[in-house]
């Protein structure tokens, strides 16, 4: 495990610990569950990877859980019933399509690049809707927890979508460089994700007190 990944794991754990102190907020409760699933997933991947076995199958299931929880988090900040319904339905539709790609078209031994690309596109769309759904009031937008949570997911998926989409072709051409390239860029995206998420979680407490 290289330094890039190690630092990412540290930030992931810090973000999870911070979320544990703010579980009274529904969004943070869902985020805490997402972080717990992420930690468990990474532990399983490390255990399988050290034995030289194929671990991509873990990500095929993780991407479905990840999309579901992120959509639920973003959905909580949107008040339009039709949009909330659309986001809820998309969870089931994405789950079916993603698993179909995994076990029928791509195969579970391959990295779920198509699945993650579809997930990224959908999450970016929900993030844009969430940004426009933030209601301005007397406090600055930078004190709105939903703004930071939305920004975190938007930055992460916008930054990592191109890497995840082309990871399989890169693996076929140059395995060593592909893994290093993926590790560095994906880790940087994760750094930004968890730093911004921590800011968002802390805003829940400060924003409630100030209002």
Secondary structure, 3 states (H helix, E strand, C coil): CCHHHHHHHHHHHHHHHHHHCCCCCHHHHHHHHHHHHHHHHHHHHHHHHHCCCCCHHHHHHHHHHHHHHHHHHHHCCCCCHHHHHHHHHHHHHHHHHHHHHHHHHHCCCCCCHHHHHHHHHHHHHHHHHHHHHCCCCCCCHHHCHHHHHHHHHHHHHHHHHHHHHCHHHHHHHCHHHHHHHHHHHHHHHHHHHHHHHHHHHHHHHHHHHHC
